[in-house]
Amino acid sequence: MFNKIINLTVTKDDYEVLDNEIVKTASEVVLPDGYEFDPDFLYIKVRAISAGEYYSCNKNGDFFPEEELKANYKTFLDAHVFKNHENKEVEKAIGDVMDAVWNDEMKYVELFIRINRKVAPTIVTGFEKGFMTDVSMGCRVDHTICSICGNIAKTPSQYCQHIRHHKHEILEDGRKVMEINIKPKFHDISAVLNGADRTAKMTAMYVSNEKKAQLEKEWGINKVASESTDFHERFSNSLSQKPTPEELTMEKVASTY
């Protein structure tokens, strides 16, 4: 079994400032059963992962078929929210997944998550100020299939030459080398600066009426480069595990279980 994490490149040129229409008040949403609005948490909806048939693979060359996502997206309910895939210990979680929904019209999994403001103040600030919009999933898969030769691999040692050396490349005949992931079990949805899945973004944020007014006032002021740079540095410095050189080149982490 593989453990798959969508890694990221941390750069200072990839910030996206959100339009304030994405911000809604807490009264505009019904929380899932068992949850009540708590001002100590930031409540957001995120697009976690999209079907490969409609959006192709991510920047790591990982392809998740629609039927596999539809059959397994509910495993996100056992996942936690982490910072930059620091998911080895559940005690490092910064939040939890309250609900998981399959959007059949747009073919993606949407999560309703909450992040603890006291545990992860830098992350919360990033989302609220619009410097941070990306999320990134982590999952275990039963096996993978090469999109070119059909080779089935349950461990990295069983990879074919396509996946081992040419993943995410486009061949002369126009086919893309992709790793098709089968039976994913999701255990991680991480807040990241620049995720490998271009579609994995925050889609809505729910705050108190007072906070919404404050954010709208702040977002009406043009952001300057120094403010974005400062957030990048604070985010990077807050990581207890710095990204490795392999992670910074966006290579997938895959270990057997």
Number of C-alpha atoms within 10 A of each C-alpha: 18 21 20 23 27 26 28 25 19 19 12 15 11 13 17 14 17 18 11 19 9 12 20 18 15 18 12 9 10 10 15 10 8 6 9 9 17 13 13 12 21 24 22 20 20 23 23 26 26 27 20 18 13 12 16 17 24 21 19 21 22 23 26 25 19 17 12 15 24 17 12 14 22 18 15 26 19 14 23 24 27 29 25 28 23 19 20 9 8 13 10 16 23 23 23 20 19 21 17 20 16 19 13 10 6 10 18 24 23 23 25 23 22 24 24 20 17 11 15 18 14 16 25 21 15 20 19 24 20 19 22 26 23 25 28 31 27 24 19 22 18 16 18 28 20 21 18 15 12 12 16 16 20 16 17 16 9 13 18 18 12 19 24 11 11 15 19 20 15 12 11 7 6 8 12 19 23 26 27 19 22 19 20 24 22 23 22 29 31 27 26 25 26 25 25 25 25 16 18 23 22 22 18 16 23 22 23 16 13 9 16 19 14 11 17 16 11 14 17 10 8 8 14 8 10 9 10 21 16 11 19 22 11 13 18 15 11 14 12 11 12 13 17 9 10 13 17 14 14 18 18 19 15 15 13 13 10
